[in-house]
Amino acid sequence: MSKKVVVAGGGVLGTQIGLICAYHGYDTTFWLRSEGSIGRTEPKIKRYSELMLADLAQAKALVGNPMGGFMYPRGLIADWKSATVESIDELIEEGKKNFAEKIHIELDMKKALSGAYLVIESMSEDPKAKIGVYNAMRDLLDEDTILVTNSSTLLPSMFAEYTGRPEKYLSLHFANTIWKNNTAEVMGHPGTEEKYYKEVVKFAASIGMVPLQLHKEQPGYILNSMLVPFLSAAQGLWANGVSDPETIDLTWQLATSAPAGPFKILDIVGLETAYNINQMKPQSQVEGTTEYKIGKLLKEKIDKGETGVNAGKGFYDYR
């Protein structure tokens, strides 16, 4: 695989997206805004690449185990039925090689975008910031480059006109811990041409994902249409003083046998993303509302640097 993929943004999910592309053989460039962004992204690249390789190594113990088919890292091993300890060792070595050779970081947007087959925008959930990036990109992209957004909640039709290539623009949304939760939701807008939609479906499959095709635009796609209300309900219980995060999580886990509760999920997603999503709700600006209280409490934690797993502390301490 020699095609070039560019990931715009080095956040938690953007980093994972770039790594899974490189793992599967794509020449992958992270475009970042500043030297400070490099300092924040490089530790994520190191951390998530190590986690991916560690999960591969642990998968060797699952070979021959009846539960292995439910527990292996689905985005890293294409065919579990034929997997052997030896074949997984080969994947580990190839993964190390690809991580070392196929990952690049670039601050110069023109240089980063040149020759790109696909650009994946993975910036924060801030419409103005996304529009600014698209306006800066539009005249630098090659004619045949496909542009996708990994936005969690925003519709591609909101931004299509700013891209300069609405027919080649659509959404490609991934879940966190992408190498295990290997979903890729593909969602076009009314102006997306079918051939580019199909090409993105094909690309998603090529990086170990299961392409989940949406037939129309839906805020939050399929996954977040279910997940965001769930997380909002939990935050509302916390913000209104009904219970504390640990008890809310325990309640959910005991009652449903889920491996994690909503606040552990929020730590994984990142509190800044949760804050941005909450602040897009009109009620978040009305003092006294549940949304206002949620925003205030999240901002207090963010200001203390407690932004989730990647920071070492969020609702839980990971240090």
Secondary structure, DSSP 8 states (H G I E B T S, - for coil): ---EEEEE--SHHHHHHHHHHHHTT-EEEEE-SSHHHHHHHHHHHHHHHHHHHHHHHHHGGGTT-TTHHHHS-TTT-S-GGG--HHHHHHHHHHHHHHHHHSEEEES-HHHHHTT-SEEEE---S-HHHHHHHHHHHTTTS-TT-EEEE--SS--GGGTHHHHS-GGGEEEEEE-SSTTTS-EEEEE--TT--HHHHHHHHHHHHHTT-EEEE-SS--TTTTHHHHHHHHHHHHHHHHHTTS--HHHHHHHHHHHH--SS-HHHHHHHH-HHHHHHHHHTSGGGGSTTSHHHHHHHHHHHHHHTT--BGGGTBSSSB--
